[in-house]
Amino acid sequence: ASEVPSGLDTARIKRDLIYEIAGLGPLEAMLDDPGVESIEVNGFDQIQVFRSGDRGPAEARFSSQTALLSAVERLVRATGLSLPDGATHAEGALADGTSVRVVWPPLCPNGPVLLLRKPRKDAPTVSELVSRGWIDSRVANALAAAVNAGRSIAICGPVGSGRRTVVNALGVGVDKSERIVVAEAGVRLALSQPHVVRIDLSVTDAATSGLGIALAMQPERLLVCVDEAPQVAELVGVSASGLPPWIGSFFAADADDLVQRAQRALVLAHPGISESVARDCVAATFDLIASLQPDGAGGFRMSSLLELTNASGAVALTPWPPADDSGA
């Protein structure tokens, strides 16, 4: 009727129109929102956002599948990736450290699926995780002692357990005089130390060893977040040349499961290697292991720190630090 309905926010309509024509559509406002931690786009009209660890539907949506495809193309270009024709998936990072993962048809038949994870702006300390109930106070003291002693520490747990948060908290406790190299997909760990070098594992490929490059940067402390079997096998492989003290995040149900997964990953990466050699390599790589376990209330809690030893042809996991003669 050539009339603008009353109450219509025309300024917002103009902004959204510009975002859709030349930008990332509704993702623009979500990326600018400091309360949004990650974004899941499962379809042009199905967007989920994480706030304070909780998932919920976004109010906004793309106008069409075409609009989503255009936004995805711009987003991938913003990561600096050069994709071959017919590419079905991509991983990269934006200039601000937001990690980007995209899957296209035909690998994803219903249309492009997008996962955006924003980098941390701040990170809780170990003491703050204790106050939240994530870590037992006795284990927190042991972890702090292990970091100060230069022991290597593996943090494992299932998806969503917060293992990367624990790694970040331990990384915050590393002495500021040390040269720290962070190897992870994107830029998600928040560290304030002056000597921090970052290697983005999401932009490396089979011909490029991301962990090898990280070691070439001569770290005095390595922070590594790996979730895939080939990356675990690579970590075990590069340890043969010597690793600096490291703190890492791994997907596993518990410490024993992590050891078994690492052994299987090494056998798969190197067909013909004996199980005993794989066991010895894994035992030489892993030092201390802590796992996040379900707490029965919908969260996760860390209540033990275990030391991995390899004696008499068998791997053993024992509490660390060991109790003294008085039983303390």
N, C-alpha and C positions, 0 to 999 in steps of 0.2 A: 504493500500500500504506500510505498515511498516514505514510510515513517520509521523512525528508530524506536523500538519499544521502550517504555519507561523502565528505568532500573538497569538497563543494559550497560555493562562496563565496556564502553567503546575503546578505551585506552588499552585494556587487556586484549580485546579482540585484535587490535592493530599489532600489539606485541606478538601475540600468538601467530598471527598471519606471517609476520616477518620471520619468526622462528621456523615456521614450516616451509616457507619458500626458500630461505637462504641459510637456515641453521639446523638445529637438531630437534626441532619440534618441542614437545613437552619435556624432553630430557634437559633442555637448557635450564629451566627453573629448578629442576631436581638436582642438577650438578652444582648449581649456585647455592642450594639450601644446605647450610652447615649441619643440619640435623639428619640429613640423609646419608647413610653409610654405604649403601650399595643399591643398585637398581637392576631388576630382572624384567626384560621385555620378552614375553612369551607369545606375543601377537600384537598387531597394531592397536587392539582395544583391550589388551591384557598386560598391564604393567604393575609390578609389585615393587615396593620399596622397603628397605630395612631402616628402622630407627631404633637406636639403643638395643640392637640385637633382635628386634621383633619385626616380622614380616607383615605387611598389610597392603591392600590394594591402593594404587594411586588414584587420585581424583581425575587426573588428566589422561588423555589418550591421543593417539594419532588419528587423523581424519580418515585414513585409508591405508591399505597395504602399500600403495605406491609412495605415500608420504613416508612410511617407515623405511622402505628401501632407499629412498633418497637420503634420509638422515643417516642410515647405516653407512652409505657410501661416503658421505662427508666425514663421518666419525672415523672411518678407517683411514681416509686420507690424512686426517689430523694426527694420527699416530705415526705417520711417516712411512708406513708399510707400502711396499711395491708388490702387488699380488699378481700371480700369473693368471691367465685366462682360465676360467673354470674352477677357480679356487672355491672350496666348500667350507673352509673355516679359517679363522685368523686370530692371532693374539698379539696385543701390543699395549702401549701405554700413551696417555696424553701428556702434554707438557707439565701438567700439575701432578703427575704421578698416578692418575686414575688408570687402573688396568682395564683393558677392553678385550672381551672375548665374543666372537661372532661365529655363528653357524648358519650357512645358507642352504637353500634347496640345491640339489635333491637330497643332500645329507639330512636336512631338516625339512620334510615335505610340506609342512604347514606354513612355511615362510621363515624369514630370518629370525633367529633367536639371539638375544643380546644380554650379556652380563657385564655390568660396570661395577667395579669396586674402588671406592675413593680411598686415598691414603689417609692415615691417621694424622690428625692435627696435634694430638697429645697422646700420651701413653701412661697408664697407671704403673706405679712402682710395685715391687714385690710386697711391700708392707701394705699397700692399698688392696692388693689382691687377697692378702690375709684377712683384712678387715671385711672384705666382701664374702669371705667364706670359700674362696676358690682354692686356697693353699693352706694346708696345715702349718701352724707356726713353727713346729719343729722342722718340717721339711723346708720351709722358707729359710731358716737359719742355715740348714745344710746346703741349700742351693747358693746362698750368698757366699758361704765358705768355699764352695767348689769354684765359683766364678773368680774369687780372689786368688785361689790356688792354681788357676789356669787349667782346671780339668775340663774336658769336653763333655757337654751335656746334651742329650737328646730328649726332646719333649714330644710325647706321642699322645694320640687320642683320636676319636672319631671326628667326622665332619661337624663343625659347629661347636666343638668342645672348648675352643678358646686357646688352643695350643700356641698359635702365633702371638696372642696377647701375652702369654707367659714368656715366650722368647723375647718379645719386645721389652718386657719388664726386666728380664735378666740382662739384656743388652744395655739398658739404661744404667745398670750398675757397673758396667765395664769402666775402668779408669780412663779419664779423658785424655791421658797422655798416649794411649794405645792407638795404633792405626787399625781401624775397623773396616772390613770389607763385607758388604751385605750382598748376598746372592739370592734373589727371589724374583718371582714374576711380578712385574710392575714395581711400584714404590709404595709399600704399605707399612713398613716399620718406621716409627718415628724416633729418631735419635738426635740428641742435642750436642753430642761430642764434636769437637772441631775437625777430627781426622776420620771422615767417613767417606768411603768410596762405594758406589752402588753398581751392581751388574744385574741387568734385567734378563732373567732366564727365559722370558717369554719370546724374546727376539732372536734367540740362538736356535740352531737347527742341528741335524744329525752330524753335519760336518764341522760344527763349531762347539767346542767344549766350554759351556758357560762356567762350570766350576774350575776348569783349567785356567780360564782367563782370570777368574777371581783370585786364584792362587798366584798367578803371575803378577798381580798387583801387590804382592808381598804383605799380606795382612799379618798383624800381630794377634788379631782376633777375627775369626770368621763367623758371621751369622748367616745361616742358610735355611731356606724354607723350600722343601721339596715334597711333592705328593705322588709323583709317578715313579714306577719301578725303574725305568732307565736312569732317572736322576739318582735314585738310591744306589744303583749299581755303579754309576759314575763316581759318586762320593767314595764308595768302598775302593774303587779302582785308583783314584788319585791319592788315596791315603797311603798307598805303597811308596809314593815319593815323599811322604811326610806331610802332615797337616799341622797347622798351628792350632792352638786351643780354639774350639768351635762350640757354638750353641745352635741347635737345629730343631726344626719342626718337621714331624713325620706323621703320616696317616697310619695308625695301627690301634688295635683294641687295647693292648697293654705292652709291657716290655718284652715278654716272651714272644708275642705276635710280631713285634717289630724285628726281633732277631730272625725269626723264621722268614718274614717277608724279605729282609735284606739278603738272606742266603739264597732264596728262590730267585730274586732279581739278579743276583750275580751269576747263578747257574744259567739263567735264560740269556743273559748278555754274553756269556762265554761258554757256549756249548762244549762239552767235553771236560770241563773242570770238575774235579771230584768234589763230593760233598764235604770231605774233611778239609780240603784246601779252602773251599768257600767258607766253611765255619771259621777257620783260622783267620781268614781275611776280615770277616765281619767282626770277630773278636778283637782284632787289632785296630779296627776303626772306631767301634763304640766303646765308650768309657763308662759314663753314668747315664742312666735312663730313668725318667720320671713320666708317669702316665696320668692323664686326666680321666677319671672314672665317673659314671653317673652317680649323683648324690641322692637319688630317690625322690628329689623334689623338682625334677625338670631341669636341673643344672648339672655341673660337673665340678669335681673336687680332686685335688692332688694330695695324696696322703702318704706317699712313700717315694724314696729316692734309692735306686738300686745300682750296684756296681756290677759290671759284666767282667767275668774272669774266664779264662780258658785253660783248664788244667786237666791232666789225665784223659785228654781226648774228649772232654765234655765241657760245654758252656754252662756256667752257673751265674745266677743272679742273686746277689746277697745285699742286705740293707747297707747303705752308706750314709754317714760314717759308721763303722762297726761299733757295737756297744763295748765299753771297757769292762775290765774284770769285775767291777762292782755291779755291773748290770745296768748302768746308767744309759 
